[in-house]
Every structure is written in structure tokens, then in C-alpha cells.
Amino acid sequence: MRAYQILPGDNIDGLQCVNFPERELALGEVRVRVHAVSLNYRDLMVASGNYLVNVDNPIIPCSDGAGEVLAVGHGVTSLQVGDRVAASFFPHWQDGRTAPAKIRHALGGDIDGMLAEEVILHEDALVKIPSQLSYIEASTMPCAGVTAWNAIFRSSNDIQPGDTVLLLGTGGVSVLGLQLAKAAGLRTIITSSSDEKLQRARELGAHHTINYRAIPEWQEEVLRLTHGHGADVVLEVGGQGTVNRSVASCALGGSVAIIGGVSGFGGEVNPVSLLAGAKRMVGIFVGSRTMLDNVMRFAAVSNLEPVVDRVFTFDQAKEAYRYMESGSHFGKVVIAVTP
Ligand SMILES: NC(=O)c1ccc[n+]([C@@H]2O[C@H](COP(=O)([O-])OP(=O)(O)OC[C@H]3O[C@@H](n4cnc5c(N)ncnc54)[C@H](OP(=O)(O)O)[C@@H]3O)[C@@H](O)[C@H]2O)c1
């Protein structure tokens, strides 16, 4: 079977397609034919060496994949041959609050990931895909879907239907966040550097859109659009360039979910800006296998079709990375591994 490998820091050109011999399944393991892999900003960070991973050897990259069970090892009880499955970002985080043991490994980071024709994972690291989701759609869920789900529904401060969610930019996490929030009856505000992308966001049902280039003080626009109330949940993916504006956009008693740093990490947040409005900042680290199960179930019952901007073939993996790096995408970029 073929798989891509990369030594973190070797950049996109360092992606190599390699042939691997097949190995026997151990107790509890499952062999999966991978059909689709979705890319995340993190995969670019691993490639560029900007993601904290303790590995000296090349790894198979990418956390997010979906496929079909080819074989099950001794002792496997939850899955059988032919089942459609998606892999959980943290193979050891089943449920509940996180803990060091639960996040000790992450696919495509410090252990091999999903950009392969076949993978072997423990049954506990896999979740069945509802029939309504295609492999391509399911592949968008393990990182981006779970992160948005966790930020909006698990780690926010008592979100209620009709509350407002603010999404920054139109990348994978934000567009899935928009779709999940919309499906749950929440009011949505989304920002982008592109009017064309904002038009697409409106077509998806975004209630309000803001061009953050045209309106650099976009936090004031969020307050204006919400009649001074602010957003009850902010999905903060911007980092040092946006975090203080995100706090200013947040409603009293609301939550700022600290997710990413596309403009870089760093900067300072004055504690008074949280204290005075009883606002919460909460760090999000993707989420558990149960959250993956829940977000896919919710997507299925609400007929949510994750937005996939472009699908590349397995042989076009480097092009897919470069397209993601260009920032032209809206939503997710997917590699169809086995047609
Ligand atoms: N903590 C976690 O568990 C977790 C999980 C997933 C992702 N993340 C992080 O979240 C961030 C987004 O990940 P992703 O996979 O969704 O990335 P992505 O698909 O590459 O999306 C990035 C988007 O960010 C927007 N952007 C760029 N600069 C911006 C700025 N200054 N202000 C507002 N938006 C800006 C752009 O949107 P426009 O083109 O519309 O302007 C861009 O398309 C990354 O930092 C990633 O590492 C963290």
C-alpha cells in the first residue's frame, strides 16, 4: 500500500509517496481502506515545522480521514468488515474532560496519520459514519467539525437557540462552525477578507457578514449588528491579530473559544476586558471520540452537507497542500485517496 510521509519541517516539497509492506493486525486493531482525507491548517504547520511534534523520523501526515473496514483483528467487537468509519483526532481521548494520557498521541502529529491508502488503528479510535454522510463529507469532521462542535456546544457558556455565534474567516473550522450553528438555530456572523467568500457564506445562511479588511474595527460592527449585545460565542482562530477584537465582540457572560492563530500566536489580553463583562476564554484542543460521534450524528439528522471547496486525487497531494496554503479555499480541501 502507498502512503505519503513527511519529516516535519521539510515543507510541502518534502512530501514523499512511499510503498509500505502490509503487516498483521494486533489485538483490537482494524485495517481501514482510506477513501478520503481532509486537510487542516495544522497539516501545513507540520509540513513547515511550526507545529510542536516530537518526532525525528518521517510520519504519515494528516489527522482527518474516512474509509471502509477491510479486516478486523482478534478481539474487535464494535466494528466489522465493510463498516464505514472516520478516525478520531486523538486515538486515546474517548470521552469526558481531557487529560495528559488522552492527548498523548494525535494522528498525523507525533504518530502516523491518514494520508495513506490503508491505515491500521485500534477499534476505539474509530467512529461509524452515518449513512447520510459520504466519505468525503465525513473526512471533514475529525478536526474541523469536532473543534467547531466543542467550541459552540461543549465549551461555551450555556449557549441557547437564538444566541449569536461569531466566526472568523472562511476556513475549515469557521465554515463548519457556521453550518453547525445555523442548523442549531443560532444567529451567525462571519468575517472574511473576501466579498466573494462572504457572498458564499450568505448563501449558506449566514445572518450577517463583515469584510475584516474593509472594516478593520470589525468588533464595533459585531456590536452594532447585535444592538450592543455582542456574540455569545466567538470561535477565535485568528490569534494575535484578532484576539482582543474577539474579546471586545463577545457578549457579557459569553465565551471566546481560543482555537487558532492564523495571524500568529502571542500578544496580550488585559484581564479587565474579561472580568468587566464576566466573559470566559476557553482553550479548545479538538475534542474526543464521543464529540466526533455526536457531531456526525447531528450533521446527519440536520442534513448538513459540509462545504468542500475542492477535491484532489491522491497523486495530487502536494497540489492540495499548496492550494490550502494559498488561502483561496472556502471551507474544506479534501484528497480523495481511493475513488
Ligand atoms: N485548537 C484546535 O483544536 C484547533 C483545531 C482546528 C484548527 N485550529 C487552528 O484554527 C485555525 C484555523 O484552522 P483551519 O483549518 O480552519 O484553517 P484554514 O481552513 O486554513 O482557514 C484559515 C482562514 O483564516 C482566515 N484568516 C486568515 N487571516 C485572518 C485574520 N487576520 N483574521 C481573520 N481570519 C483570518 C482566512 O479566511 P478568509 O480567506 O475568509 O479571510 C483563511 O481562509 C488555525 O490556526 C488552526 O491551527 C485549532
The ligand as a Gaussian input file, in Angstrom:
#p B3LYP/6-31G(d) Opt

LIG

0 1
 N       -7.185000      24.258000      18.800000
 C       -7.648000      23.332000      17.985000
 O       -8.083000      22.272000      18.407000
 C       -7.685000      23.614000      16.514000
 C       -8.402000      22.777000      15.656000
 C       -8.504000      23.128000      14.313000
 C       -7.864000      24.265000      13.853000
 N       -7.139000      25.018000      14.718000
 C       -6.498000      26.261000      14.282000
 O       -7.512000      27.122000      13.809000
 C       -7.020000      27.928000      12.757000
 C       -7.888000      27.728000      11.523000
 O       -7.749000      26.395000      11.075000
 P       -8.459000      25.922000       9.720000
 O       -8.013000      24.529000       9.474000
 O       -9.900000      26.264000       9.742000
 O       -7.686000      26.902000       8.691000
 P       -7.989000      27.294000       7.204000
 O       -9.033000      26.394000       6.615000
 O       -6.690000      27.401000       6.515000
 O       -8.634000      28.736000       7.316000
 C       -7.880000      29.860000       7.616000
 C       -8.729000      31.089000       7.300000
 O       -8.435000      32.059000       8.267000
 C       -8.828000      33.322000       7.727000
 N       -7.883000      34.337000       8.174000
 C       -6.603000      34.500000       7.821000
 N       -6.100000      35.580000       8.443000
 C       -7.107000      36.077000       9.212000
 C       -7.233000      37.189000      10.067000
 N       -6.225000      38.012000      10.312000
 N       -8.434000      37.395000      10.670000
 C       -9.461000      36.552000      10.471000
 N       -9.393000      35.493000       9.664000
 C       -8.225000      35.270000       9.044000
 C       -8.869000      33.199000       6.218000
 O      -10.245000      33.410000       5.848000
 P      -10.668000      34.400000       4.643000
 O       -9.955000      33.865000       3.411000
 O      -12.134000      34.267000       4.581000
 O      -10.220000      35.781000       5.005000
 C       -8.431000      31.758000       5.994000
 O       -9.115000      31.146000       4.945000
 C       -5.550000      27.513000      12.577000
 O       -4.740000      28.362000      13.351000
 C       -5.522000      26.110000      13.152000
 O       -4.235000      25.731000      13.582000
 C       -7.022000      24.707000      16.030000

